[in-house]
């Protein structure tokens, strides 16, 4: 908003200083950048992130296979190691079990994995994602999750570039203000000693 107000300094005025004109140019450039360049930066960053995440999702889907596992018994230890504050909340919804499943190559596998509590009874079947060697892995990223991450990346890029433009504009204005003060000090030093003196033309 302040950048737009700086455009008032374009008006013809006998008291307009060079620094006023520079400030007006800085305001105009910052407005153009905020309206044109910043959205383009955000869109470009979001599109690039979306393309990268889409390739990652595709690669994960190719390397991971869903299989059906069956619960053998409840596990004595957690599949994620020692219990932490974060895992405490997860344990209320999921449980560690010893399960049996068939790897993509047809070999039987048994291991400790996590499943929802409603699938934790012995003999219960649940879906499990494995890699090509049959080891349990997290499910591939969903397409809507990748899209949300891309949108977030675009918004963050636009926000940061907008902050950069405004910061540079403020630094320019601050420099101009300091220049004005320096010129005023020099003018006062030249005329100040004669201020109010008789016969000095005051």
C-alpha positions in Angstrom: 0.0 0.0 0.0 2.8 2.4 0.9 4.4 1.6 -2.4 1.3 2.7 -4.3 1.2 5.9 -2.2 4.7 6.7 -3.4 3.4 7.2 -7.0 2.0 10.6 -5.8 5.6 11.9 -6.2 5.2 11.7 -10.0 3.1 14.9 -9.9 4.8 18.1 -11.2 5.8 20.2 -8.2 8.5 22.9 -8.0 9.5 21.5 -4.6 10.0 17.9 -6.0 13.5 16.6 -5.3 15.4 14.1 -7.3 15.0 11.6 -4.4 11.2 12.1 -4.7 11.4 11.0 -8.3 13.6 8.0 -7.4 11.2 7.0 -4.7 8.3 7.2 -7.2 10.2 4.9 -9.6 10.9 2.5 -6.8 7.2 2.5 -5.9 6.2 1.9 -9.5 8.7 -1.0 -9.9 7.6 -2.6 -6.7 3.9 -2.4 -7.6 4.7 -4.0 -11.0 6.7 -6.8 -9.4 4.1 -7.5 -6.8 1.3 -7.7 -9.4 3.2 -9.5 -12.1 6.5 -11.1 -11.1 5.5 -12.4 -7.7 2.5 -14.4 -9.0 4.6 -15.8 -11.8 7.3 -16.9 -9.3 4.7 -18.6 -7.2 3.1 -20.3 -10.2 6.5 -21.5 -11.5 7.6 -22.8 -8.1 4.3 -24.6 -7.6 4.3 -26.1 -11.1 7.9 -27.3 -10.8 7.2 -28.8 -7.4 4.0 -30.5 -8.8 6.0 -32.1 -11.7 8.7 -33.3 -9.3 6.2 -34.8 -6.8 4.2 -36.4 -9.6 7.3 -38.2 -10.8 8.0 -39.2 -7.3 4.5 -40.6 -6.8 4.8 -42.5 -10.1 8.2 -44.0 -9.1 6.8 -45.0 -5.7 3.8 -46.7 -7.2 6.1 -48.6 -9.6 8.4 -49.8 -6.8 5.8 -50.6 -4.1 3.2 -53.3 -4.2 0.1 -53.8 -2.1 -0.3 -57.2 -0.6 -2.7 -58.8 1.9 -1.2 -59.7 5.3 -2.7 -61.6 8.1 -2.1 -61.0 11.8 -0.4 -63.9 13.6 -0.3 -62.3 17.1 0.2 -59.0 18.9 3.9 -57.9 18.9 5.7 -57.5 22.2 7.7 -54.5 20.9 6.7 -51.6 18.7 7.6 -51.8 15.0 8.9 -48.2 15.3 11.3 -48.9 18.2 11.2 -47.3 21.6 8.0 -45.4 22.5 8.1 -41.7 22.3 5.6 -38.8 22.9 4.7 -38.8 19.2 4.3 -42.6 19.0 2.0 -42.5 22.0 -0.7 -40.8 20.1 -0.3 -43.2 17.2 -0.6 -46.3 19.4 -4.1 -45.2 20.4 -5.1 -45.7 16.7 -2.6 -48.4 15.6 -1.0 -51.5 17.1 2.2 -53.4 16.3 1.5 -57.0 15.3 3.4 -59.9 13.9 2.0 -60.6 10.5 2.5 -63.0 7.6 2.3 -62.0 3.9 3.6 -63.2 0.5 6.3 -61.1 -1.2 5.9 -60.1 -4.9 8.3 -63.0 -5.8 6.0 -65.5 -4.1 8.1 -66.2 -1.0 6.4 -66.1 2.4 7.4 -63.3 4.8 6.8 -62.7 8.5 7.6 -59.5 10.4 6.4 -56.9 12.9 4.3 -54.2 11.3 1.6 -51.7 12.4 -2.0 -51.9 11.6 -5.2 -50.3 12.8 -6.7 -51.6 16.0 -9.7 -53.0 14.3 -7.4 -55.2 12.2 -5.2 -56.3 15.1 -7.0 -59.5 16.1 -5.2 -62.8 15.2 -6.2 -64.0 11.8 -7.4 -60.5 10.7 -6.5 -59.5 7.1 -5.2 -56.0 6.3 -3.5 -54.3 3.4 0.3 -53.9 3.5 2.6 -52.2 1.1 6.0 -53.8 0.3 9.0 -53.1 -1.9 10.1 -55.5 -4.6 12.0 -57.6 -2.0 8.9 -58.0 0.1 10.0 -55.6 2.9 7.2 -53.5 4.5 7.3 -49.8 3.3 5.0 -46.8 3.7 2.3 -46.5 1.1 3.1 -44.3 -1.9 2.2 -40.6 -1.7 -1.3 -39.9 -2.8 -1.9 -37.6 -5.8 -3.9 -35.1 -3.8 -1.2 -34.9 -1.1 1.4 -34.2 -3.8 -0.9 -31.4 -5.2 -1.3 -29.9 -1.7 2.4 -29.9 -1.2 2.9 -28.2 -4.6 0.3 -25.5 -3.8 2.0 -24.9 -0.5 5.4 -24.6 -2.2 4.0 -22.1 -4.7 2.3 -20.0 -2.0 5.5 -19.9 0.0 7.6 -18.9 -3.0 5.2 -16.1 -3.8 5.2 -14.9 -0.2 9.0 -14.9 0.1 9.4 -13.1 -3.2 6.8 -10.5 -2.2 8.6 -10.0 1.1 11.9 -9.6 -0.8 10.4 -7.0 -3.1 8.9 -5.0 -0.2 12.2 -5.3 1.8 14.2 -3.9 -1.1 11.8 -1.1 -1.6 12.0 -0.2 2.1 15.8 -0.2 2.0 15.7 2.1 -1.0 13.3 4.5 0.7 15.5 4.4 3.9 18.5 5.2 1.8 16.7 8.1 0.1 15.6 9.5 3.5 19.1 9.4 4.8 20.3 11.2 1.7 17.7 13.9 2.2 18.8 14.3 5.8 22.4 14.5 4.7 21.6 17.2 2.2 19.6 19.1 4.7 22.4 19.0 7.2 24.8 20.3 4.6 22.4 23.1 3.6 21.9 24.1 7.2 25.7 24.0 7.8 26.1 26.5 4.9 23.3 28.9 5.9 22.8 28.2 9.6 25.5 30.6 10.9 23.8 33.5 9.1 20.3 32.7 10.2 18.6 35.8 11.7 21.8 37.9 11.5 21.1 41.6 10.5 22.0 42.3 6.9 22.2 38.6 6.0 19.2 38.9 3.8 16.9 37.1 6.3 
